Amino acid sequence: MQTATVIAVCRVYQLLDDAEGRVGTTAIDKRPVDGPVKVHKLGLHGDVQANRIHHGGEDQALYAYSQADADYWVEQLQRELPPGIFGENLRVSGIETTGAVIGERWRIGLDVEVEVTSPRVPCDTFQRFMNEPQWVKRFTQAGRVGTYLRVVKTGTITAGDHIHRIFVPKHGVTVGKWFSNPTPEDVQLLLDADADKEIRLQPEYQEEFERVLRRNGVTPE
């Protein structure tokens, strides 16, 4: 069985102009750093969240992307895709990101604990950075979106740290399932898990729940 590992820890290398974006600048250009990095409630020390309304805050403190999903895109795009190219803070191997269950928890290294919160939703800034035609559409259709993480316990992480899944909720709804094919049944499973305090859903889910229910002809209560 492959050991789950942090391949690279990535933080902003330079802020880029993004005149077409909402805030005019973007911190999507993330690259690996050497040595240990402190992890705070809002993410990596020295990292930047240029737009915390749509990308950031405590519920999206870190973004993790798996090497397996990156390898898929290497084959599709026929180009190198080094850690950080997806705007991720953590490139990981041996553990699911898109396939992670919403609310599952990981211990990274000796002391950092994180919780899986929500899928990454691709945006036009991502497309401009990748410079691939119809990138948002292709990324969405592939459904290999990776996951945002909430920092439960702060500490220090470094490339090479092992990752241990220390808690997996029983509801079974994965980040990828919720992104690609959310159903009313998934809504109820997540609501029940949240009510039972098995997980803690970020507030944005309520709007998503209503959208999924209406799309399926169910009137939200």
C-alpha positions in Angstrom: 0.0 0.0 0.0 1.4 3.4 -1.0 2.2 5.8 1.8 0.4 9.0 1.5 2.9 11.8 1.3 3.2 15.6 0.7 5.2 15.9 -2.6 5.5 19.6 -2.4 4.4 22.6 -0.3 3.6 25.6 -2.5 2.9 29.2 -1.8 2.6 32.3 -3.9 5.7 33.1 -6.0 4.5 36.4 -7.4 1.3 38.3 -7.7 0.1 38.5 -11.3 -2.0 41.2 -13.0 -5.4 39.9 -13.8 -7.3 42.9 -15.2 -10.2 40.7 -16.3 -10.6 39.2 -12.9 -12.7 40.5 -10.0 -9.9 42.1 -8.0 -7.4 42.9 -10.7 -4.6 40.7 -9.3 -4.2 37.0 -8.6 -2.1 34.8 -6.3 -2.6 31.7 -8.4 1.2 31.5 -9.3 2.3 29.1 -6.5 5.6 27.2 -6.5 7.3 24.7 -4.2 9.3 26.0 -1.2 12.1 24.3 0.6 12.1 23.4 4.2 9.3 23.6 6.9 6.4 26.0 6.5 4.1 27.1 9.3 0.4 26.5 8.8 -2.0 29.0 10.2 -5.8 29.0 10.3 -5.8 31.0 7.0 -3.2 28.8 5.3 0.5 28.7 4.8 2.8 31.4 6.3 3.8 33.7 3.5 1.0 32.7 1.2 -1.6 35.2 -0.2 -5.3 34.9 -0.9 -6.0 37.7 -3.3 -9.7 37.1 -3.4 -11.0 35.6 -0.1 -14.6 36.0 -1.2 -14.3 33.2 -3.8 -10.9 31.6 -2.9 -9.9 31.6 0.7 -10.9 32.2 4.3 -10.7 29.5 7.0 -12.9 27.0 5.1 -10.6 27.2 2.1 -7.3 27.8 3.9 -5.4 25.2 1.8 -5.9 23.6 -1.6 -4.7 20.1 -2.2 -4.2 18.4 -5.6 -3.2 14.8 -6.1 -0.3 13.6 -8.3 -2.6 11.0 -9.8 -4.9 13.8 -11.1 -1.9 15.8 -12.2 -0.6 12.8 -14.2 -4.0 12.6 -15.9 -3.6 16.1 -17.1 0.0 15.6 -18.1 -1.2 12.9 -20.5 -4.1 15.0 -21.8 -2.2 18.2 -22.3 1.2 16.7 -23.2 3.1 19.2 -21.0 4.9 19.2 -17.7 2.7 20.2 -14.8 4.9 20.8 -11.8 3.6 21.3 -8.3 1.8 24.6 -7.8 0.6 24.8 -11.5 -3.0 24.2 -10.4 -2.7 26.9 -7.8 -2.5 24.2 -5.1 -0.7 24.6 -1.8 -0.2 20.9 -1.4 0.7 18.4 -4.2 0.1 15.0 -2.6 0.4 11.3 -3.5 -1.1 8.2 -2.1 -4.3 9.9 -0.9 -7.5 11.0 -2.7 -8.2 14.7 -3.0 -11.1 14.6 -5.5 -12.2 11.3 -4.0 -11.9 12.5 -0.4 -15.1 12.4 1.7 -16.4 15.8 2.7 -15.5 16.3 6.3 -12.7 13.7 6.5 -9.6 14.7 8.4 -5.9 14.2 7.8 -2.9 14.5 10.0 0.0 15.9 8.1 3.5 15.4 9.6 3.6 15.6 13.4 1.1 18.2 14.3 -1.0 19.7 11.5 -4.6 18.5 11.2 -6.9 19.5 8.3 -10.4 18.8 7.3 -11.8 18.3 3.7 -14.4 21.0 3.0 -15.3 21.5 -0.6 -14.3 21.1 -4.3 -12.3 23.7 -6.2 -14.6 25.4 -8.8 -12.5 26.5 -11.8 -12.7 30.1 -12.8 -11.6 32.3 -15.7 -8.5 33.4 -13.9 -7.4 29.7 -13.7 -8.0 29.4 -17.5 -5.9 32.5 -18.3 -3.1 31.2 -16.1 -3.1 27.7 -17.7 -3.4 29.2 -21.2 -5.3 26.2 -22.4 -8.3 26.5 -24.7 -11.7 25.9 -23.0 -9.8 25.0 -19.9 -12.7 25.7 -17.4 -15.0 23.4 -19.5 -12.4 20.6 -19.8 -11.4 20.8 -16.1 -15.1 20.7 -15.1 -16.0 17.8 -17.4 -13.0 15.7 -16.1 -14.2 16.3 -12.6 -10.6 16.0 -11.2 -11.0 19.1 -9.0 -9.0 18.5 -5.9 -10.1 19.7 -2.5 -10.0 22.7 -0.2 -9.0 22.1 3.4 -9.8 23.8 6.7 -7.0 23.9 9.2 -8.1 22.2 12.4 -4.7 22.2 14.2 -1.9 24.5 13.2 1.7 23.5 13.0 4.5 23.0 10.5 4.6 21.0 7.3 7.3 20.2 4.8 7.7 18.2 1.6 8.0 14.5 2.4 5.7 14.6 5.4 3.4 11.6 5.7 -0.4 12.1 5.6 -2.7 9.9 7.7 -6.5 9.8 7.3 -7.6 10.0 10.9 -11.4 10.3 10.4 -13.7 9.5 7.6 -17.4 10.4 7.9 -20.0 7.8 7.3 -22.1 9.8 4.9 -19.8 8.9 2.0 -20.3 11.9 -0.2 -17.0 12.8 -1.8 -15.7 16.1 -3.1 -15.8 14.8 -6.6 -19.3 13.4 -6.3 -20.6 16.7 -5.0 -18.9 18.7 -7.7 -19.9 16.5 -10.7 -23.2 15.0 -9.7 -24.8 16.3 -6.5 -28.3 14.8 -5.8 -31.1 15.5 -3.3 -30.0 12.4 -1.5 -26.5 13.8 -1.1 -28.0 17.0 0.3 -29.8 15.1 3.0 -26.8 13.0 3.8 -24.7 16.1 4.3 -27.4 17.9 6.3 -27.8 14.9 8.6 -24.0 14.6 9.1 -23.8 18.3 9.9 -26.8 18.1 12.3 -25.2 15.2 14.1 -21.9 17.2 14.3 -20.1 14.5 12.4 -18.9 17.3 10.1 -19.1 21.0 9.9 -20.3 22.4 6.6 -19.2 25.8 5.4 -22.1 28.3 5.1 -21.9 28.4 1.2 -23.3 24.9 1.1 -26.8 26.1 2.0 -27.1 28.0 -1.3 -25.7 25.0 -3.1 -28.2 22.7 -1.4 -31.1 24.9 -2.5 -29.8 25.0 -6.1 -29.5 21.2 -6.2 -33.0 20.7 -4.8 -34.6 23.1 -7.2 -32.8 21.6 -10.2 -34.3 18.2 -9.2 -37.8 19.6 -8.7 -37.6 19.6 -4.9 -38.8 22.6 -3.0 -36.3 23.6 -0.3 -37.8 23.7 3.2 
